[in-house]
Amino acid sequence: MKTCLAPPFVFAIHDAPQLVWLRGSERDMLYVLSVLNSICFDWLLRRRVETHVTFSILNSLPVPAGCRSVERLADLAGRLSCPDERYADFAQRAGVAHGPLRLDERQNIEAEIDALAARAYGLDATQLRLILRDFNEHAVSSAQRDRILSHHARADVAEAVQAV
């Protein structure tokens, strides 16, 4: 599943349903966006659907709440989701930068989102590797897998340091 923050005045059709944000902040929206775009959520979703995501399926899937990385995930998703001037107002309200990213920056941010979302779901490195094995090389390259696992390991170290 791929989700995005639609620019103002853009509407979707039946095959691309929209979620309307009725409560919560822009930061909350970005956190949810980060989780919905994570490899862990994709893996969970693919256990239930192959071609068409319905709201009943979407509503049945868990989104972790209260994880330590909520703010970082919101920052990362905001940076990815605001690629140009159309998003400037939203970016300002959310407290994130907007503008284009280089490919390596995008890949690194996506990897960190995947790693932090895995931590939010309570996955250790072995469990994350199991999920990554379920994706072919075209879906998740070896280099991207390495980036994800590296970010996951750094999150483990940071959490251990905080515990001391």
C-alpha positions as a Python dict, from the first residue, in 0.01 Angstrom:
ca = {
    (1, 'M'): (0, 0, 0),
    (2, 'K'): (121, 347, -82),
    (3, 'T'): (-34, 644, 90),
    (4, 'C'): (34, 1010, 40),
    (5, 'L'): (-57, 1351, 160),
    (6, 'A'): (-264, 1492, -124),
    (7, 'P'): (-201, 1854, -218),
    (8, 'P'): (-487, 2100, -170),
    (9, 'F'): (-787, 2066, -403),
    (10, 'V'): (-695, 1714, -519),
    (11, 'F'): (-958, 1443, -485),
    (12, 'A'): (-934, 1068, -535),
    (13, 'I'): (-1161, 817, -704),
    (14, 'H'): (-1294, 485, -573),
    (15, 'D'): (-969, 298, -642),
    (16, 'A'): (-774, 552, -439),
    (17, 'P'): (-986, 619, -131),
    (18, 'Q'): (-917, 923, 84),
    (19, 'L'): (-899, 940, 459),
    (20, 'V'): (-1050, 1257, 595),
    (21, 'W'): (-872, 1385, 905),
    (22, 'L'): (-1144, 1507, 1141),
    (23, 'R'): (-945, 1539, 1463),
    (24, 'G'): (-585, 1544, 1570),
    (25, 'S'): (-300, 1759, 1452),
    (26, 'E'): (-95, 1764, 1137),
    (27, 'R'): (177, 1585, 1335),
    (28, 'D'): (-67, 1306, 1424),
    (29, 'M'): (-156, 1276, 1057),
    (30, 'L'): (210, 1250, 962),
    (31, 'Y'): (272, 980, 1222),
    (32, 'V'): (-14, 772, 1083),
    (33, 'L'): (113, 836, 730),
    (34, 'S'): (459, 708, 829),
    (35, 'V'): (315, 385, 969),
    (36, 'L'): (81, 328, 674),
    (37, 'N'): (379, 361, 437),
    (38, 'S'): (607, 136, 638),
    (39, 'I'): (721, -202, 521),
    (40, 'C'): (571, -357, 837),
    (41, 'F'): (224, -223, 759),
    (42, 'D'): (262, -333, 397),
    (43, 'W'): (353, -682, 518),
    (44, 'L'): (50, -693, 750),
    (45, 'L'): (-179, -569, 475),
    (46, 'R'): (-55, -826, 225),
    (47, 'R'): (-160, -1099, 466),
    (48, 'R'): (-523, -991, 407),
    (49, 'V'): (-544, -850, 56),
    (50, 'E'): (-378, -880, -284),
    (51, 'T'): (-539, -626, -511),
    (52, 'H'): (-789, -394, -346),
    (53, 'V'): (-777, -232, -3),
    (54, 'T'): (-1119, -172, 147),
    (55, 'F'): (-1195, 44, 447),
    (56, 'S'): (-1305, -265, 642),
    (57, 'I'): (-962, -423, 587),
    (58, 'L'): (-781, -98, 658),
    (59, 'N'): (-978, -43, 979),
    (60, 'S'): (-889, -393, 1102),
    (61, 'L'): (-512, -338, 1094),
    (62, 'P'): (-322, -210, 1396),
    (63, 'V'): (-138, 121, 1406),
    (64, 'P'): (94, 131, 1709),
    (65, 'A'): (14, 404, 1958),
    (66, 'G'): (234, 564, 2219),
    (67, 'C'): (570, 458, 2077),
    (68, 'R'): (884, 654, 2162),
    (69, 'S'): (944, 756, 1802),
    (70, 'V'): (613, 931, 1725),
    (71, 'E'): (774, 1273, 1680),
    (72, 'R'): (1067, 1143, 1474),
    (73, 'L'): (832, 943, 1251),
    (74, 'A'): (615, 1253, 1203),
    (75, 'D'): (925, 1457, 1110),
    (76, 'L'): (1041, 1197, 858),
    (77, 'A'): (698, 1149, 699),
    (78, 'G'): (653, 1524, 681),
    (79, 'R'): (980, 1567, 499),
    (80, 'L'): (888, 1297, 247),
    (81, 'S'): (531, 1419, 206),
    (82, 'C'): (604, 1785, 131),
    (83, 'P'): (810, 1779, -189),
    (84, 'D'): (721, 2122, -328),
    (85, 'E'): (550, 2457, -276),
    (86, 'R'): (199, 2306, -289),
    (87, 'Y'): (271, 2171, 59),
    (88, 'A'): (432, 2484, 206),
    (89, 'D'): (134, 2580, 426),
    (90, 'F'): (93, 2228, 560),
    (91, 'A'): (468, 2195, 621),
    (92, 'Q'): (469, 2519, 818),
    (93, 'R'): (173, 2408, 1034),
    (94, 'A'): (338, 2070, 1092),
    (95, 'G'): (680, 2218, 1166),
    (96, 'V'): (862, 2034, 888),
    (97, 'A'): (1073, 2142, 593),
    (98, 'H'): (941, 2115, 241),
    (99, 'G'): (1108, 2089, -96),
    (100, 'P'): (1267, 1827, -319),
    (101, 'L'): (1493, 1552, -189),
    (102, 'R'): (1782, 1375, -355),
    (103, 'L'): (1731, 1001, -415),
    (104, 'D'): (1980, 905, -143),
    (105, 'E'): (1805, 1134, 109),
    (106, 'R'): (1467, 981, 22),
    (107, 'Q'): (1601, 625, 53),
    (108, 'N'): (1757, 702, 389),
    (109, 'I'): (1439, 860, 525),
    (110, 'E'): (1229, 568, 400),
    (111, 'A'): (1469, 323, 566),
    (112, 'E'): (1455, 508, 896),
    (113, 'I'): (1074, 512, 882),
    (114, 'D'): (1072, 136, 819),
    (115, 'A'): (1312, 75, 1108),
    (116, 'L'): (1128, 298, 1356),
    (117, 'A'): (789, 158, 1254),
    (118, 'A'): (927, -192, 1314),
    (119, 'R'): (1034, -79, 1663),
    (120, 'A'): (687, 72, 1718),
    (121, 'Y'): (536, -267, 1634),
    (122, 'G'): (777, -423, 1886),
    (123, 'L'): (984, -612, 1631),
    (124, 'D'): (1340, -715, 1702),
    (125, 'A'): (1606, -750, 1432),
    (126, 'T'): (1529, -1118, 1370),
    (127, 'Q'): (1160, -1048, 1318),
    (128, 'L'): (1238, -753, 1091),
    (129, 'R'): (1468, -972, 880),
    (130, 'L'): (1184, -1225, 848),
    (131, 'I'): (954, -955, 711),
    (132, 'L'): (1223, -825, 475),
    (133, 'R'): (1276, -1177, 334),
    (134, 'D'): (912, -1175, 226),
    (135, 'F'): (983, -893, -23),
    (136, 'N'): (1170, -961, -346),
    (137, 'E'): (1475, -763, -456),
    (138, 'H'): (1266, -545, -687),
    (139, 'A'): (1038, -441, -400),
    (140, 'V'): (1317, -386, -144),
    (141, 'S'): (1673, -382, -272),
    (142, 'S'): (1962, -532, -78),
    (143, 'A'): (2100, -183, -21),
    (144, 'Q'): (1766, -66, 120),
    (145, 'R'): (1744, -371, 347),
    (146, 'D'): (2090, -287, 480),
    (147, 'R'): (1983, 74, 544),
    (148, 'I'): (1668, -42, 728),
    (149, 'L'): (1859, -287, 946),
    (150, 'S'): (2127, -27, 1020),
    (151, 'H'): (1865, 225, 1136),
    (152, 'H'): (1697, -47, 1342),
    (153, 'A'): (2027, -129, 1514),
    (154, 'R'): (2089, 241, 1586),
    (155, 'A'): (1741, 266, 1738),
    (156, 'D'): (1825, -33, 1960),
    (157, 'V'): (2145, 139, 2077),
    (158, 'A'): (1965, 470, 2138),
    (159, 'E'): (1694, 296, 2338),
    (160, 'A'): (1955, 111, 2545),
    (161, 'V'): (2138, 435, 2619),
    (162, 'Q'): (1811, 602, 2726),
    (163, 'A'): (1740, 312, 2959),
    (164, 'V'): (2070, 366, 3143),
}
